[in-house]
Amino acid sequence: MKRFLLFSVIAVMLFMNQPARTENVTLTIPVLQKTYSAEQLEDSSQLAAGFISKTMAAGMDSFESNKASAGKHLSGPARNMYSLITADILSVANGKNSSTKLVYSAEEVYEKTTYTKEELGVNEIFDNSGYTQEAIDAIHGIIYFGMDSVVSALLLDCPYELYWFDKTKGVGVGYPISFNSDGESISIDGSVTVGFPVASEYAKDGQTYVFDTSYGINAQAASENAREIVSQFAGQADESILRGYANKICERVSYNYDALNEEVPYGNPWQLIWVFDDDPDTKVVCEGYAKAYQYLCDLTDFSGNTRVITVSGDMDGEAHLWNVIMLNPGENYLADITNIDLFTIGYPDHLLLAEYDSGNYKDGYCFIVSDETIKYEYDEQILSQYTPMELVLTGKDGVRDPELKDILILPAGLEAIEQEAFAGASCESVILPDGCRSIGEKAFAGCTKLRYVWVPKSVTSIAEDAFLGCTDVFLDYGD
């Protein structure tokens, strides 16, 4: 069953009755707390990506090192905030910092803190009644950069470091920002405060924003066991590793069938730890299987382009978490570790590295197993968070998803994309070949439909204007 995640967002209100002046005018903005309803955040509730202890995260240097990152899709202040928060969350999870109320200066968050009228796109900052509405709207648009997208990316990318976070209380965001203006420009001053409430079992002396850094004894053993599994498969072929990890998870843990009769929300911080803790009495639901699989894969140095993401949605109409295995750009397969365990419909490997029988990534994929049809559907948040190239699966006999259109697959041996080579092309996805070294000036300029470009690690030079006019493109760099 699903429990919806509530975000608590601190909104900023602008006073509009300040007198018009030519000297510096400072406007301090009051704070108003607003809580969004569960209905508004139904999709966001499925972003709970698994929560494990600080020790499970200790082997990863940062969120940016994760091989699949929703944070890569952010830009501007949202990306800055994502990077700032991830560093501090990791510090909390590792027990180096106890405070979960995080404060960042305007200089750290925003691309710049002073904007001229021209940069704001307004005619005047003041009029007879005070700040003009167009100035207020312009600066408002800069300050509010979409914190919900930052939190969503954090929950998708971090199945480890946020195990202590109480999602039922939401994330508090405050903007105690003031403006200073001389009529020709506006300067932003102050800070942005983000508060992650600590779950009661991890809180120090019951304090909402103080983490008990001594927590995590059981996690130590779980961490060591997970790394031992990775070492057992080191040096093997990618597919052997992927199958081996799935088998190891199924050997170590069993499904919690009691949860079928209870409301078990995603986000239990112990789900992943229970997979590796050597305790036969601890059982998990789909979240534990999926997050354990991604965790092992994230710790692995695959020989090819292999990586794994965890996705949420419905399986035959019921809430579910599973994995997508990316072997190469556009070559993706389903992995439902929950349903290849003993006594499940996919046992022993029918739903591992599986090709679909029918469907598409928008409406769902159908798999036929033992004469039964199983349908997997991504939820709306997953569909909006990732590009089609990251979600499309490979069909039986190499059939391509009919919803994946306008793909430009450049031939092997191509070492350079010349100047304006594909300018104005009508393509949604581009796959550059291994061995390609450079992307020239305006190579894909004006490709307004372009959303995804696979950039192999051989590429060492990309012209600054190579993607001029491509407003929604995601460059997916090979690891």
N, C-alpha and C positions, 0 to 999 in steps of 0.2 A: 504494500500500500504506500501511497505517496503522502508526505507531509510537506506542505508548501513552505518555502523559505520567505521570510519577511525581511525586507531591507528597510532600515531606518535611515532616512536621508535628511540631513540638516539643510534646509533651503535658505537662500539669501533673499531679502527683500530690499529694494532700493527706494530710498526717499526721493520723491519727485518734486518736493516743494522748497528746494534750496534756492535762495535768491541768485540771480545772475550776477557774476562778478568777473573782473578782469584779473584780479590778483589770485594767488593760489587758494583753492577751496578744497578742504579735506572733508570727505564724507565717510563716516564710519557706519557700516551696515549692521543692523540688528540681526539676530539669529532666531529662526523659527523652526521648530522640529515638526517634521511631517512623516507619517508612517503610511507606506503603501499597503493596500489590502492584499490578501493572499491571492485573490483572483487575478490581480494585475501581474503577479509574479509566478504564475503557474509554470511557465516554461523554465524560469530561473531556478525553480525548486529542484529541477533534475540536474542541475549543474554540480551538485555535491559529488566531488570526484574521488572520494575516499580519504580517509584521514588516518595516518599512522604516526608513530612516535618520532621523537627527535633523532633517535638512533637509526631508524630506518632511512632517514633523510641525510644522515651524516656523510654518506659516500658520494653525495652529489654536491658540487660546488655552488650551484645556484639554479634558479628556475630556468634561466636562459640556457643552461646546458641540456635541458630536456630536449629529446629529439623531435618531439612534436609540441608545438607551442601556440596556443590561441593568442598569447600576448604578441606574437609576431604580426598579428593583423591590426594591432592598435597603432596609432600615430599621434604626434604632437603631445600635448599635456597628458593625455590618457596613457601614452606609452611611457612618459617620464614618471607618472605616478605608479604605474605597474612596476617599473624597475626599482623605484625607491621602496615600495612596499615589499616586494619579493625579498630584497636584501634584509629588511628588518624582520620579516616573518621567519626567514631561515635562522636568524640570530635567536629569535624566541624559541623556535623548535629545538635548536641545539642547546638550549639552556644558558645561553650567553647573555640574554636580556629578559627581564621579567615583565616589563611594561608592554602592554598591547594597545596602548593609546599612542598612536604614531603622529608626529607633528613635522610638517615640511614647510619651508619658507616658500613664498611666492616665487622667488628666484629659482628654486629647485624645480618647481612644478611647471611653470609657464615658460614658453619659448622666449618670451621677453616680457618686461614689466612696464614699459612705457610705449604708448601708442599715439601717434598723431591723428589728426582728423582724417587725413588722407588714408592712413593705414586702417582706420576704423570704417572708412567708407561713408562718413557723415559730413554734412555741411557745417553744422555748428555743434559745439558741446553744450553751450548754455543758451537759454533764451530768457524771456522775461519771467518765466515761472520757475527757473532753475535749470537743472540738467534736462537736455532735450530727450524726448522719448527715443529718438534714433540712436543717441549716444548710449543711453541706458541699455537698449536692446543689443547694441554692438558689444559693449563690454560684458554684458550678461552672457552673451554667446561665447565669449572667451573664457570666462570663469567657469561656466558649467560645461565641462567637456565630456560628460557621459560617464559618471562614476559607476553606474550600473554595468557598463561594458567592461570596466576594469575589474570589478568584483567577479563578473561572470568568467572572465579570462583566468583570474586567479583560481577559481574553483575548478575550472577545467584542467588547468596546467599543473595543479599542485595536489596530487592525491596523497601527499606525505606530510608536508610541513604545517598544514592547518588542522591537525588532529585535535588540537585543544580548543578550537573555535566553536562557540555556541551559536549555531546557525539560526536557532529559533528566535534569537534576540536581534538578529540582523546586524548590519554594519552601519555605524554612525559616522556621518561625514559633516564636518563643520567648516564653514568658510568665514572666519572672522577677518574679512578683507576690508580695507579702506581704500578710497580713491583720493588722489590729489591731482587737481587740474588747474592750469593757468588759462584755460580757454582754448589753447592750441593743441594740447595733448592731455592724456590721462595716464597717470601712473598707478599701478597696483602695488599695494603694500600689505603685509600681514602674513598669514599662514593658512594652510589647509590641515585640518586634524581628522584623522581616520581612527575610529575605535573598533577593535574586534573583541567583543565580549568573550571571556573565558568560560568554558563549560564548568559547572560547579565542581566536578571531580578533579579538575586541573587547576582550580583557582587557589591562590595563596590566601589562606584565612578568609575565604569567602569574598574576596575583593574582585569586582567585576572585570577590571582591566589589569590584573596582576597575575601572572602565570607562576605556578609552583615549579621552579627549575629542577627540583629533585625527582620529578616524576619520570618514569620510563624504565623501570627495572626489567620488566618482562620484554620490553622492546629490544634490549641488548641481545638476548638469545635469538630473537626473531631475525634481527639484522644479520647476525653471524650465520644463521642457517640459510638465509636467502643468498648471501654471498658465496656460501659453500656450494649451493646449487649452480650458480653462475660459473664457478671455477671448474665444476665437473664437466661442463660442456664447452669450455674454452677451446678454440681452435677448430671446432667442428663446422660443417657447412651450415649456412643460415637456416635452411629448412629443418635440418636435424635438431638444431638448437630450439627452434620454435615448437617442434613436436615434443622434444624432451622436456621443456619447461611445462607444457600442458600436462604431460603425464606426471611430472613431479608434484604439481599442485593437486591433481586428483588423488594421488597417493597419500598426500599429507592431510587432507581435510575432507569433510563430508558436508552435504547440504543440510541446512537447518530447516527441516520440514515443519517444525513447530511454527516457524515464522509465517507459513501459509495461512494459519488461522489467527494471526495477530497483525496489528499494524506495525510493520517494521520499516521505518523510513531509511532512505539512503543517508549516508553520512555517519554511521556508527564508527567512531574512531578506532575500534578494535578489529574491524573486519579483516583488514590486511594482516595485522599482527597474528590473529588467530590461525591464518593459513600456515604460518611459519613457526609457531610457538611450541611445537612438539606435544601439545596437550590434546588427546583424542576427544576430550569432552567439549572442546570449543568448535562450534560449527558455524558456517557462514551462509549468506545468501549470495545472489549474483554479483553484488558489489565486491565481495571479498575475492571471488574468482577472477573477475575482470581486472581489479586493481593489482592483485598479486601478479597477474600475467604481464601487465604493463610495467610493473616495478622491476621484474626480472629483465625484461627487454630493455628498459631504460639503463640498466646497469651493464648492458652487454655492448661490446665493440664488434658489431657485425661486419663481415667482410664486404658485403654489398651495400645497397641503399636501403636495407630493411629497417623499418621502424613500426611502432605499434601505437595506436591511440585507443582511448576508451570512449565509447559513445553511449548515449542513453536514448530511450524511446520505448516502443512497445514490441513485445513478442506475442503474436496472436491476441492482441488487445490488452495485454497485461504489462505493467511497467517493468522494464528490464534494462540491465547494463551488459554490454558485450564489447568485443574488441574488433578493430579493423586492422589487418596486417597489410602494410604497404611494402611489397617486395621491390617494386620499381615505380616510377611515376606513371600513374594511371593503371597500374597492375595491383589491384587491391583484393583482399579476400576476407571473408567472415571468419571470426574465431569466437565461438561461444563456449568457453571453457566450462561453464556451469552445466551445459547440456551435452558434454561428452564424458561426464563422470559416470561411474557405475550406476546401472539401473535407469539411466536417462535415455531419451529418444535418440540422441546423437552418438551414444557409446558405440565403438571406442573413439572414432575420429571423424564421423560423418559431418560434423559441424566445425571442423578445424581446417583452416586453409580451404574453405568451402567455396565453390562456384555456384551462383544462383541459377535457378531454372527459369524464372520469369520475373517481370517487374522492372522497376527503375528506382533510382535513389530518392526521387521526390515522393512517390506513392508507396514505396516499400518493395522489398525483395522477397520472393517466395523460394523456398528450398523443399524439395521432395525427399523425405527420408522414410524408408520402410513403408512406402505407399501413403504416407501422411504428408500434408502440405503445411509448412511452418512459415509464417510471415513475420518479417522484421521491418519495423518502420522507425526512422529517425524522428526525434521530436523537433519542434520548430527551432529551438535554441541551437541544436546541433547543426541544423540546416543553414542557419544564419551565421554560425560561428566559423564554419569551415567552407572551403570552396568545393564545387562539384568534383574536381579531380582528386580531392582527398577522401571523398565519401563514396564515389562510384565503385561498384564491385565488378569483378570479372565474371562473365556468364559461362555456362557450359559450352564447351567446344570453342572457347575464345570469343563468344558473342559479346559485343560492346553494348553498354547501356544506351538505349535509344534516346535518352534525355541528354546525353553527353554529345554536344554538337560543336562544330567548328574548331576542331583540334588541328594544330599545326605541329607535326612531328618532323623535326629536321633530321636529315640523313646523317649516318655515321661518317666520320672523316671530315666533317665540317669544322674548321678550326677557328673561323672568325665570322661574325655577323657584320657585314659591311654597312657603311653609312646609308641610312634610309632604306635598307634592304626590304623591310616589310612594313614600311610606313603606310598607315591607312588600311592595313589588312583587316578583314572582317573575321577575326578569330577570337574565341573565348579562352583557349588554353594553348600554351606553347611548351613543347618539350625540346630542350636543347640536348644534343648528344654529348656523351662523355668524350672528352678530348677537346671540346670547344674551349677557346681561351679568352675570347674578347667579344664584347657587344659594342658596336660602333655608334657614332652620333646619330640620334633620331632613328635608330634601327627599327623601333616599333612605335614611332611617334604617330599620334592620331588613331591608335587602335583602341577606340573608345569602348569596345565590347570586351576587351581583354581583362581577365580576372586572375589568371594563374600562369606563372612561368616557372618551369623546373630549371634551376640553374645548377649544373653539376659542379663539383668541387674543383674541376680543372679550370673554370673561369676565374681569371685573375684581374680582368679589367672590364669595367662597365662605364660607358660614357655617361656623364651627368644628365644629359637630355635623351638618353636612349629610349626612355618611356614617356616622353613629353606628351601630355594630354591624356595619359592613361590614369584616370582618377581613382580606380578601384582595383588596381592590380596587386597581387600577392606574389612576391618573389620567394620561391621555396628553394632554399640553398641546400644542396647535398651535403651530408655530414662527412 
